[in-house]
Amino acid sequence: MPAPENNPHRERRVLIHAGLVGVVSAWLYGGMGPHGEWILAALASPAAWFLVAEARDRRAAGDRAGLRRLLRWLAPLAFLALLVVVGALNPSHREAFIFDGMVLRPVPHLAWLPASARPLDGLRTLACLGGMALVGLSLAFCVQTRLGLRRLVLVLVLNAVALAVLGTLQRQMHAAGPYFSTVPSPNPAWFATFFYYNHWGAFAALAAAAAFALVFHSLKNPPDRGWLHGFGPSLTLAALLIAATGPLSGSRSATALMLALTAAAVALALRHVYRLGARHSRRSALGGAVGLAALVALGAALVGFQSRDVLARRFTQTLDQVAELSAGPLAFGRPALYADTWRMAADKPVFGWGLESYGPIFLRYTRFRPGPDGLRTAFEDAHSDWLQSLAEVGFVGTAALLLFALLPLSETLRRDRLGAFSGWLLGGCALLAAYAWVEFPLACPAVVGLWWILFFAALRHLQLTPARAAPEACSPSSS
C-alpha cells in the first residue's frame, strides 16, 4: 500500500537522484575508474536520508503497515552490512613486505566471527554497492506515481542510447580508449565508457530490457491516433540501437544476451499482431507481421554489416578455442576455476573470507601452475558472481543478499497486476542474475545500480497498478 499522504517534493528528488546515479555511474567508467566506488558511494548516500525521512513520515501518519514493510525489506541489507563491518573490525590478514614485495600474512583473529582479509576494500565495496541498493529501495517507498517511474526508466534508456552511439563512433574511429582515446583503458576489451565489454554488455542488456518495457507498455496503451503516431516507434529504435552494440562490442556473451532479449521481443510482438488480427482483420495482422519481419531483417542486416569485422575476428577466435578444446582439456579453464572457488568457499562456509578478499585468498586454492614462460595468472574475480559471493560472504551473507531481493518480490508480485512494463524489467533483472553464474557483471557498480533501480521500479509500478478485471489502462489518477 502507498503511504497515506503523497510527498511530491520527495518523490521528485528521489526520481532525480536515481536518474543521476544511473547516468553518472555509467559515464564514470561504470564506477571502475580511480576512486570511482567512493565517488558513487557519496553520490548514492542521499538515498539513506530519503528512507529515514519516509520512515519518519509514515510513523507520524500512523502508517504502521508501511513502516513495518520498510523495515522488513531493509533488514536483510542491514544484516549483510553488519557482517561486513564486523569482518572489517576482525581482520584475518595484514599487509607485510617480503623482499620488497607487498603480501598479506595471516594474523590472530576471532575465528567464530566474520573476518576479512581486506577490511578497507570490503568497506569501500559495501559503501558503494550498498548505496546503490538503497537508491533502488528509495523508489519502492518514496514514489507514488507510475508515470514518474516510467519517466525515470525513459531517462535511463536514453542515457544508454547515448552511450551506444558513443561506443559505435569510437569503434568506427578505432579509438584506443574511452572518450576517443583521451582516457587509456587498462583492458583492450572495452566499449563505450566501460573498461570491460562484458560489463557494458550487462548494462546494455538491462537497458534494452527497459526499452522493450516501454515499447510493450506503449503497445498496450497506444495514443488515440494509433501506436505509430506515439513514442512507440522511437522507443523500438532505441531498443534496437542498444541491442546492436552486443556484437559490435565484440563480446560473445553480450551478443547472446541481446539475441535472447530480441527473440523474446519478436515473439511477443508476433503474439500482439495475432491478437490484433483476431480483434480486427486478418489483413491488418498480415500487414503487421510483414512489417515486423522486414524490420527484423533490416536490423539484422545493418548489425551484420556494421559489426562484420568484429564478428569475423571473434568467429575466428572461437574456432581456435574449439580446436584447442578438441585437442585436449585446457590446463586451467573455467571448470577448474569454479571448482577451486568452491573449495575456497567450502573452507569458510558460514561467513566467508570477507568482502573483496577473493584475490589474495584464492592464491591458496588455485591449481593453476605457471608454464615454461614462468608467468602466473592472478584472479581477482571468480568469473561467477554467485560463487564469489559464497567465497567472500559465505552462505549467510549470500542468503541475506538473496532475501533482500526475494522478500520484496514475494510480497509484491501478483499475476493480476503484472503488466508489460514490470514484466520486462523483472525479466531483464532475472536474465542478468542468471548470467552472473558464469560471469562477473555485478562487479561493476553501474550494472549493480541499474539492476536495483529497475528491480524496485518494477515492484513499485506493480504496487501502484490496480488489479486487472479488464485490460490494463492508464487513468490520470493512477498514472
Disulfide bonds with the S-S distance in Angstrom:
none
